Amino acid sequence: MAAKAATSCVRTNPSPCRSSPWATYSAEYGRSGGGVVNIVTKSGTNAYHGVGYEFLRNDHLNANSWQNNRNKVARGQFQRNEFGAAFGGPIVKNRTFFFGNYEGVRQGSPIQFLDTVPTGEQRRGDFSQTLDRAGALTMVYDPLTTRADPARPGNYIRDAFPGNRIPDARQSAISVNVAKFWPNPNRAGEGPALFNNYFKSGKNATKNDIWVGRVDHNISDRHRLFGRVSGRQSQTLAAGLTAENIAFPATSISTSPTRSAIISLTSTFSPSLLGEMRIGYTRIQNTSAPTSAGFDIASLGFPASIANAVQYKEFPTIYVQQYVVGTGLSVQGGSSSDVGTLTSSQPSNIPQDTWQLQYHLTWLRNRHKIKVGADLELMRLNSFNAITPTGTYYFDRVYTQGPDPSQRSSASGFGLASMLLGTPIAGNLSFGPALKIHGRYYGLYFQDDYQLSSKLTLNLGLRWEYTTPWAEKFGQIGNFLFDAKEPVTGNDGNFKFLEPGQYAFNPDKKRFGPRIGLAYRATANTVFRMSAGIFYAPNDSLNAGTSDWGNGLYLLNDSILGPPNPIPNTPPVGGSWSNPFAGGLVKPDRTTTFEGQNIRACL
């Protein structure tokens, strides 16, 4: 395909394709670390031709999965309809032709969600019926009663809540509101701990529309023109879920529209000299929006200082676990969660496009087939990928375990009890930029296919290519300078933002790729081939895992409830998630120096 994107090409189906030859070692092809596939689309002819098709699958023809049978879950919904048609023919006989193809896919694949939700008693702070997996009563302890243990100097002790119930006055208003977003149990739980007491069935509905259209026109015997437009409109969303599932489970609406177009002019200057010019454009976009998009965390009771600062409104992520990873405490069997996680899918919007101009000249002389050409590309990418824009909060058993707060037990403390008290053991909230990245590509090549004899052909080629480093329109990315001094600590190394449009690293203009190959026809049915070459893969050391591609304004604020409590495993005095970032939020811009803070850099 003449038009290509920075990372992938536009998908099509086989009907409009005439051939798909592999091309690997010719100097004509570059900016790839592997094979190259040339997809040649069909053109119309002087006769009208068409084809139509339909393919059907559904759950009535499927068996249930082994996992579903094990968990006593019914067979999930599944439907797939794949249909299409292609048609081509003359517009003006012997001169202008058309060909078009359409394919539609409608698929519903099962969503089967099995997890644990709080019981009605637990939501009200009543843990008098909460058992561990061995059937022992899980006791919850009051962190405000933590004190020195007179019987064991150097140790501490705390009291259980009377009746194993957290009084209403001690429950955080935010926590009470959050608890409403867990749906009620709808199935008998498993074991004494009653885990997996909620099941929801729905389907992921996928809609794909793919089309290709092509027109060929013979300007004269020496000049031929063709144009092609293709595209794909794709959408996936969850169907069959209800309002109770806004954050449990997390679902999203994902779209990935693509467009591609090319115009090609082929000119025969003489029987031995052929030229071709191509102009191409490709656009690929991946967008994902959570079902909870637009959710205002102020409605949960979070302060305006937090709610007004978020970049993207959605339901926050809330983990209620036995022990949070990284605390040094381990989970003793079973799930790491006391109840399932409330969360939203990660929002993102990443459109990218490529403009491409090529010219190729082919000259046949004696036993030589010589081909030279140039390839120019403009690559643009906009990137917004929010990681945790409204905050992620972790609750575990540590703050409600006892009587010795430093001793863990499967029957001591409960993550949901810590959540109702409003005391997360950790949390964070991120800010990430919306980047406008661009780069350019230049390629020149020479290829000579020399037929040494009727059985032996030598292929020699050389390609020069140069991909500019990526640059950002507003200077929102930067570099880590090893020879600079960090002003606060005086340590080696500091971060510096690039100027708007400045390259992210030093350019490399010495990328020459020699190519060599041999083809020997031993018999009419046997050919031996060997080839070698140097290729430069399009790896530009950028990381799309975060909005800043690992090089700039992405910042993760860690939750601070207040000064650390000197008593172990006890929340800060007066601290709660009503003010989860007591130390303030850092919302970075180009003036942010990050002095005295931890930073990361892609090396």
C-alpha positions in Angstrom: 0.0 0.0 0.0 1.4 3.4 -0.9 -0.2 5.1 2.0 0.9 3.9 5.4 0.6 5.1 9.0 3.2 5.4 11.7 2.4 2.1 13.3 0.0 0.1 11.2 -2.0 0.1 7.9 -5.7 0.3 7.1 -7.4 -3.1 7.4 -9.2 -4.4 4.3 -10.8 -7.8 3.4 -9.7 -10.2 0.6 -12.5 -9.4 -1.9 -11.0 -6.2 -3.3 -7.4 -7.6 -3.3 -5.9 -8.9 -6.5 -2.6 -10.0 -5.0 -0.5 -9.6 -1.9 3.2 -10.2 -2.9 5.9 -10.2 -0.2 8.8 -7.9 -0.7 11.6 -7.8 1.8 15.2 -7.2 0.6 14.8 -4.8 -2.3 16.2 -1.3 -1.6 12.8 0.1 -2.7 11.4 -0.7 0.7 12.5 0.8 4.0 11.4 2.0 7.4 10.6 -1.6 8.4 12.4 -4.2 10.5 10.6 -7.1 8.8 8.7 -8.1 5.8 6.7 -5.7 3.6 3.4 -6.8 2.0 2.2 -5.0 -1.1 -1.6 -5.2 -1.4 -2.8 -4.6 -4.9 -6.5 -3.8 -5.1 -8.7 -5.0 -8.0 -9.8 -2.7 -10.8 -12.9 -2.8 -12.9 -12.9 -4.2 -16.4 -15.0 -3.9 -19.5 -17.6 -6.3 -18.1 -19.7 -5.9 -14.9 -18.8 -8.4 -12.1 -20.1 -8.7 -8.6 -20.2 -11.0 -5.6 -22.1 -11.2 -2.3 -21.6 -13.3 0.8 -22.9 -13.9 4.4 -21.3 -15.8 7.3 -23.3 -16.6 10.5 -22.4 -17.8 14.0 -24.4 -17.7 17.3 -24.6 -19.1 20.8 -27.3 -21.6 19.8 -24.7 -23.5 17.9 -22.0 -23.2 20.6 -21.2 -25.4 23.6 -20.6 -23.8 27.0 -17.1 -23.2 28.1 -15.3 -25.4 30.7 -14.9 -22.4 33.0 -18.6 -21.6 32.9 -19.5 -25.2 33.6 -17.1 -25.2 36.6 -18.7 -22.0 38.1 -22.2 -23.2 37.2 -22.7 -20.2 34.8 -25.0 -20.5 31.8 -23.7 -20.2 28.3 -23.0 -16.6 27.3 -24.6 -14.7 24.4 -22.7 -14.8 21.1 -23.7 -13.7 17.6 -21.6 -12.9 14.6 -22.8 -11.8 11.2 -20.2 -11.1 8.5 -21.6 -9.9 5.2 -20.5 -8.0 2.2 -20.6 -7.4 -1.5 -18.2 -6.3 -4.3 -19.0 -4.9 -7.7 -17.0 -3.5 -10.6 -17.2 -2.6 -14.2 -16.7 0.1 -16.9 -17.6 3.8 -16.6 -16.3 4.5 -20.1 -15.4 1.3 -22.0 -11.7 0.8 -22.6 -10.9 4.0 -20.8 -12.4 4.4 -17.2 -13.3 1.7 -14.8 -14.6 1.4 -11.2 -14.5 -1.2 -8.5 -16.0 -1.1 -5.0 -16.3 -3.4 -2.0 -18.2 -3.3 1.3 -18.0 -5.6 4.3 -20.0 -5.4 7.5 -19.4 -7.3 10.7 -21.9 -7.4 13.6 -20.7 -9.4 16.6 -22.0 -9.8 20.1 -19.5 -11.7 22.4 -20.3 -12.5 26.0 -19.6 -10.4 29.0 -19.7 -12.7 32.0 -18.7 -11.0 35.2 -18.3 -12.9 38.5 -17.0 -11.1 41.6 -17.6 -10.3 45.2 -19.7 -7.4 46.4 -20.4 -6.3 50.0 -23.5 -7.7 51.7 -26.2 -5.3 53.1 -24.8 -5.7 56.6 -21.3 -4.9 55.6 -22.4 -1.7 53.7 -23.9 -0.6 57.0 -20.7 -1.3 58.9 -22.0 -4.5 60.4 -19.3 -7.2 60.3 -20.9 -9.5 62.9 -21.6 -12.1 60.2 -18.4 -11.7 58.2 -16.4 -14.9 58.2 -13.0 -15.8 56.7 -12.5 -18.7 54.3 -11.9 -21.0 57.3 -15.3 -20.0 58.8 -13.8 -17.9 61.7 -15.4 -14.6 62.5 -13.5 -11.6 61.0 -12.9 -9.0 63.7 -12.5 -5.4 62.9 -10.6 -3.1 65.3 -10.8 0.6 66.0 -7.6 2.4 65.0 -8.4 5.3 67.3 -8.0 3.0 70.3 -4.4 2.1 69.4 -2.1 2.5 72.4 1.0 1.1 74.0 0.5 -2.4 75.3 1.3 -2.4 79.0 1.8 -6.2 79.0 4.4 -6.0 76.2 6.7 -3.0 76.3 7.4 -1.7 72.8 4.3 -3.2 71.3 0.8 -1.8 70.7 -2.8 -2.9 71.2 -6.2 -1.8 70.0 -9.8 -2.6 70.7 -12.4 -4.2 68.5 -15.4 -2.2 67.6 -18.3 -3.1 70.0 -20.4 -5.8 68.4 -18.0 -5.9 65.5 -20.0 -2.9 64.1 -18.7 0.5 62.9 -21.0 3.2 64.3 -22.7 5.5 61.7 -20.9 8.5 63.2 -17.5 7.0 62.4 -18.3 6.2 58.8 -17.0 8.6 56.1 -19.6 10.4 54.1 -17.6 9.7 50.9 -17.4 6.0 51.8 -21.1 5.7 52.4 -21.7 7.3 48.9 -19.1 5.1 47.3 -20.6 1.9 48.8 -23.8 2.6 46.9 -22.0 1.8 43.6 -21.5 -1.8 44.4 -24.6 -3.7 43.2 -26.4 -6.0 45.7 -25.5 -9.7 45.8 -27.6 -11.7 43.3 -26.3 -15.2 43.9 -25.4 -17.3 46.9 -21.7 -16.8 47.8 -19.2 -19.6 47.9 -17.7 -20.9 51.1 -18.0 -19.3 54.6 -16.6 -16.0 53.2 -19.4 -15.9 50.6 -17.1 -14.7 47.8 -18.3 -14.6 44.2 -21.8 -13.5 45.3 -22.5 -11.4 42.2 -22.9 -12.4 38.6 -23.7 -10.2 35.6 -24.2 -11.3 32.0 -24.2 -9.1 28.9 -22.4 -8.8 25.7 -19.8 -6.7 24.0 -21.4 -5.4 20.8 -19.0 -4.8 17.9 -19.9 -3.1 14.7 -17.5 -2.9 11.8 -18.0 -1.3 8.4 -15.2 -1.6 5.9 -15.2 -0.2 2.4 -12.9 0.2 -0.6 -13.5 2.2 -3.7 -11.2 2.5 -6.8 -11.3 4.3 -10.1 -8.9 3.7 -13.0 -8.6 6.0 -15.9 -6.4 5.7 -19.1 -5.4 9.3 -19.9 -3.6 8.0 -23.0 -1.5 5.1 -24.1 1.4 6.5 -22.1 -0.3 7.8 -19.0 -2.6 5.9 -16.6 -4.2 7.3 -13.4 -5.9 5.5 -10.6 -7.3 6.6 -7.2 -8.4 4.5 -4.2 -10.3 5.4 -1.1 -10.8 3.0 1.8 -11.9 3.1 5.3 -13.1 1.3 8.4 -15.6 2.4 11.0 -15.4 0.3 14.2 -17.2 0.6 17.5 -17.3 -1.7 20.5 -19.6 -1.2 23.6 -21.1 -3.1 26.4 -24.7 -4.1 26.0 -27.1 -5.6 28.5 -25.6 -3.9 31.5 -27.7 -1.5 33.7 -27.2 1.7 35.6 -25.9 -0.3 38.6 -22.9 -1.2 36.5 -21.5 2.3 36.0 -18.3 1.3 37.9 -18.7 -2.5 38.4 -17.5 -3.9 36.1 -15.6 -1.2 34.2 -16.7 -0.9 30.6 -16.1 1.5 27.8 -17.2 2.6 24.3 -14.2 2.1 21.9 -14.0 3.4 18.4 -11.2 3.0 15.9 -12.0 4.8 12.6 -9.4 4.5 9.8 -9.2 6.2 6.4 -6.8 5.8 3.6 -6.5 7.3 0.1 -4.0 7.2 -2.8 -3.6 8.7 -6.2 -1.1 7.1 -8.6 0.1 8.3 -12.0 2.0 5.8 -14.1 3.9 7.2 -17.2 5.5 5.2 -20.0 8.2 7.5 -21.3 9.7 4.9 -23.6 9.6 1.1 -24.0 12.4 0.9 -21.5 11.7 3.8 -19.1 8.7 3.8 -16.7 7.8 6.3 -14.0 5.3 6.3 -11.2 4.2 9.0 -8.8 2.1 8.3 -5.7 0.4 10.6 -3.2 -1.1 8.9 -0.2 -2.8 9.6 3.1 -3.6 7.4 6.0 -5.4 8.2 9.2 -5.9 5.9 12.2 -7.6 6.8 15.4 -8.1 4.9 18.6 -10.6 6.4 21.1 -11.9 4.8 24.3 -14.4 6.5 26.6 -15.5 4.9 29.9 -19.1 4.2 30.6 -18.8 6.6 33.6 -17.5 9.5 31.4 -18.7 12.8 32.8 -19.1 11.5 36.4 -18.4 14.3 38.9 -16.5 13.0 42.0 -17.9 16.0 43.9 -21.2 14.0 44.0 -19.3 11.5 46.2 -18.3 14.2 48.6 -14.7 14.9 47.4 -13.7 18.5 48.1 -13.9 21.1 45.3 -10.1 21.5 45.3 -9.9 17.9 44.0 -13.1 17.7 41.8 -12.3 21.0 40.0 -8.7 20.0 39.3 -9.2 16.7 37.5 -8.5 16.6 33.7 -11.2 14.1 32.8 -14.4 13.3 34.7 -15.0 9.7 35.4 -15.6 7.4 38.4 -12.5 6.9 40.5 -10.8 3.6 41.1 -11.2 2.0 44.5 -9.4 -1.1 45.5 -10.6 -2.9 48.7 -8.0 -5.6 49.3 -6.5 -7.8 52.0 -3.1 -6.2 51.7 -1.9 -3.7 49.1 1.0 -4.9 47.0 4.2 -3.2 48.1 3.4 -3.0 51.8 5.5 -6.1 52.6 2.4 -8.0 53.7 1.3 -11.1 51.7 -2.1 -12.6 51.0 -2.7 -16.1 52.5 -4.6 -18.0 49.8 -7.6 -17.0 47.9 -8.3 -13.6 46.2 -6.2 -10.6 47.1 -9.5 -8.5 47.3 -12.0 -8.5 50.1 -14.5 -7.2 47.6 -14.4 -6.4 43.9 -12.8 -3.2 42.6 -14.9 -0.2 41.6 -13.3 1.5 38.7 -13.5 3.0 35.2 -11.8 2.0 32.0 -8.9 4.2 31.0 -9.9 7.1 28.7 -7.7 7.7 25.6 -7.8 9.5 22.3 -4.9 8.8 19.9 -5.4 9.9 16.3 -2.5 9.7 13.9 -2.0 10.4 10.2 0.6 10.1 7.6 1.0 12.1 4.3 3.3 10.4 1.8 4.8 11.3 -1.6 6.7 8.8 -3.7 8.3 8.8 -7.1 9.8 5.7 -8.7 11.7 5.4 -12.0 12.4 2.0 -13.7 14.9 1.7 -16.5 15.4 -1.5 -18.5 18.8 -1.8 -20.2 20.2 -5.0 -21.6 20.4 -7.5 -18.6 19.8 -4.7 -16.0 16.6 -3.6 -14.4 17.5 -0.4 -12.6 15.1 1.3 -10.2 15.6 4.5 -8.3 13.2 6.5 -6.2 12.4 8.8 -3.4 9.9 8.5 -0.4 8.8 11.5 1.7 6.5 11.3 4.7 4.9 13.6 7.2 3.8 11.8 10.3 1.6 13.4 13.0 0.2 11.9 16.2 -2.0 13.5 18.9 -1.9 11.6 22.2 -4.1 11.8 25.3 -4.0 8.8 27.6 -5.3 9.5 31.1 -4.1 6.9 33.6 -5.9 7.8 36.8 -7.5 11.2 36.2 -9.9 11.1 39.2 -7.7 9.2 41.5 -7.0 5.6 42.6 -7.4 4.7 46.2 -6.3 1.6 48.0 -7.8 0.2 51.2 -6.7 -2.9 53.0 -6.9 -4.6 56.4 -3.9 -2.9 58.1 -5.8 0.0 59.7 -8.5 -2.3 61.2 -6.4 -5.4 62.1 -5.7 -6.2 65.7 -5.5 -6.6 68.6 -1.8 -6.1 67.8 -1.8 -3.8 64.8 1.4 -5.2 63.6 0.1 -8.8 63.4 -1.8 -9.9 60.3 -4.5 -12.6 60.3 -7.2 -13.8 57.9 -9.7 -13.2 60.7 -8.4 -9.8 61.7 -9.2 -6.6 59.9 -11.3 -6.1 56.7 -10.5 -3.9 53.7 -14.1 -2.7 53.5 -14.1 -1.6 57.2 -11.0 0.5 56.5 -12.9 2.0 53.5 -15.9 2.9 55.5 -13.6 4.7 58.0 -12.3 6.7 55.0 -8.7 5.9 55.5 -6.9 4.7 52.3 -3.5 3.3 52.9 -2.3 4.6 49.5 -3.6 6.6 46.6 -2.7 8.7 43.6 -4.0 11.1 41.0 -2.4 11.8 37.6 -2.2 14.7 35.2 -1.1 14.1 31.6 -0.7 16.4 28.6 -2.5 16.2 25.3 0.5 16.0 23.0 0.8 17.1 19.3 3.7 15.0 18.0 5.2 15.2 14.5 8.1 13.8 12.5 9.3 13.5 9.0 10.8 10.7 6.9 13.1 10.9 3.9 14.2 7.9 1.8 16.3 7.5 -1.4 17.2 4.3 -3.0 19.0 2.6 -6.0 18.3 -1.0 -7.0 19.8 -3.0 -9.8 18.5 -6.5 -10.7 21.2 -7.9 -13.0 20.6 -11.1 -14.9 24.0 -12.7 -15.0 22.7 -15.7 -17.0 19.5 -17.4 -17.9 19.6 -19.1 -14.5 21.4 -16.7 -12.2 20.2 -13.2 -11.1 22.1 -10.8 -8.9 20.3 -8.1 -6.9 22.2 -5.1 -5.6 20.8 -2.1 -3.9 21.4 0.8 -1.5 18.9 2.8 0.5 19.5 5.9 2.5 16.8 6.9 4.9 16.4 9.5 7.6 13.6 9.8 10.2 13.7 13.0 12.1 13.4 12.8 15.8 9.9 13.4 17.2 9.0 17.0 18.1 6.1 18.3 20.1 4.2 21.4 18.9 4.0 23.1 22.4 7.2 21.9 24.0 5.5 19.5 26.5 8.3 16.9 26.4 11.8 17.1 27.6 15.1 15.3 28.4 17.0 14.2 31.4 20.4 16.0 31.4 23.0 13.9 33.2 25.6 16.7 33.4 23.2 19.2 35.0 22.8 19.7 38.7 19.5 19.3 40.6 19.1 22.6 42.5 17.6 21.2 45.7 19.8 18.2 46.4 22.8 19.1 44.4 22.9 15.7 42.8 23.9 15.0 39.2 21.1 15.1 36.7 18.1 17.3 36.1 15.1 17.5 33.8 14.7 20.2 31.1 11.8 20.9 28.8 12.4 21.1 25.0 11.4 24.2 23.1 8.2 24.0 21.0 9.0 22.0 17.9 12.5 21.1 19.1 13.7 17.5 18.4 13.6 15.1 21.3 17.1 13.7 20.5 20.0 14.3 18.1 19.2 13.2 14.5 21.0 10.4 12.8 21.5 11.1 9.1 23.9 8.3 8.4 21.5 5.4 7.9 22.6 3.6 4.8 21.2 0.2 4.1 22.9 -2.0 1.5 21.0 -4.9 0.1 22.3 -7.9 -1.8 20.6 -11.0 -3.2 21.0 -14.0 -5.5 18.4 -16.1 -7.2 19.4 -19.4 -9.0 17.0 -21.4 -11.0 18.2 -25.0 -10.7 15.3 -26.5 -12.6 12.0 -25.3 -14.1 10.3 -26.0 -10.7 13.2 -25.2 -8.3 14.7 -21.8 -7.4 17.3 -21.1 -4.7 17.4 -17.6 -3.2 19.6 -15.9 -0.7 19.8 -12.3 0.4 21.1 -10.0 3.1 20.6 -6.4 4.0 20.7 -3.7 6.7 17.3 -2.3 7.8 16.3 0.5 10.2 13.1 -0.2 12.1 11.0 2.8 13.0 11.8 2.8 16.7 12.0 6.3 18.0 12.3 5.5 21.8 8.9 6.8 22.7 6.6 5.2 25.2 2.8 5.6 24.6 2.0 4.0 28.0 1.4 7.5 29.3 0.2 10.7 27.7 3.7 12.2 27.7 5.3 9.2 26.0 7.7 8.9 28.9 9.3 12.2 28.2 7.6 15.1 29.9 4.5 16.4 31.7 2.9 13.3 32.9 2.8 13.5 36.7 1.4 11.2 39.4 0.5 12.8 42.7 0.7 10.4 45.6 -2.0 10.6 48.3 -0.9 12.2 51.7 -3.5 12.2 54.5 -1.2 14.1 56.8 2.0 13.7 58.9 2.8 10.0 59.4 1.5 8.5 62.7 4.3 7.3 64.9 2.2 4.3 66.0 2.7 1.6 63.4 -0.2 0.6 61.0 -2.3 3.5 62.2 -3.6 6.3 59.9 -2.4 9.9 60.3 -4.2 11.8 63.1 -7.4 13.3 61.6 -6.5 12.0 58.1 -9.1 10.7 55.7 -9.9 10.8 52.0 -12.1 13.9 52.5 -8.7 15.5 52.0 -6.7 12.8 50.2 -3.9 15.2 49.0 -3.2 17.2 52.1 0.2 18.1 50.7 -1.5 19.7 47.7 -1.7 18.7 44.0 1.0 19.4 41.5 -0.5 20.2 38.1 2.5 20.5 35.8 3.2 22.9 33.0 6.3 24.1 31.2 7.3 26.2 34.2 7.4 23.1 36.5 10.9 22.3 37.5 10.2 19.1 39.5 13.0 20.2 41.8 13.3 17.9 44.8 10.8 15.4 43.3 11.2 11.9 42.0 11.1 11.8 38.2 11.4 9.1 35.5 13.1 9.3 32.2 13.3 7.1 29.1 17.0 6.2 28.5 
